[in-house]
């Protein structure tokens, strides 16, 4: 993000399964939106799980004045009425993309993007959904961008973008790893990067299995970061081979106005689909106001009043 451009995301819920949304398009369904917390702050990267009859949506909460994302939870009833909202995970480094993983034994984990920590971290729920502890025995080879796991055909698979490469590589290369257990050991695919394409490689949500096979939402970043969601249909997936084809991209429809400048997450939570959409403020004035607010906030914190 350069000077003079501020991306603001908004998170929404669709009361339809993700396979249906992929078929119909996002504009075919009404959206229940989560309000953003204030100027130059947003909620993005939603992932969810049903627990005790309630939908728990975990998302990145970002404040441009702080420039470090945290993870919040939003709790909904079956009618998608919000019941509760609170922060649940804060680290010294930026957190986003909080994938929720249910292991084969039913244990719930969170796998947020945490590349600035230098590794891919995994957290176990100790008091769901409020408390999470790092899983020390989780072993993944290095940091990853938007790691998206799925248990498929008897193995765990992880789709991700490489962290330790250039910014261009992080939106144009797709890597895969596999493991027999969620804790690992994880084995990078010998074909990595298995795909090179700025329109369909960086993961953008939960992989799901449909009647057409395994589908991975990916980001189309050709025009702008997170410009659209491109479904990637994985046709061959073995420890030695990978093949895939793209579907038609999903764009933010006019009904999302003013959040029509992009989409970069589409995730499944049972029979509900979660998404985010982007509005870009191109003004230099907007960015200048962010910097002023950031400096004021820093001064107040030093004085102990914020």
Secondary structure, DSSP 8 states (H G I E B T S, - for coil): --TT-EEEEEEEEESS-HHHHHHH-GGGS--EEE---STTEEEEEEEEEEETTEEEEEEEEEETTT---EEEEEEE-TT--EEEEEEEE--SS--EEEEEEE-TTS-EEEEEE-GGGTS---EEEEETTTEEEE-TT---SS-EEEEEEEEETTEEEEEEEESSS-TTGGGTEEEEEEESSTT---EE-TT-S-EE-TTS-SB-B--EEETTEEEEEEEE-SSSTT-EEEEEEEEEESSS-EEEEE---B---GGGTT--SEEEEEEEETTEEEEEEEEEE--HHHHHHHHHHHHHHHHHHHHT--
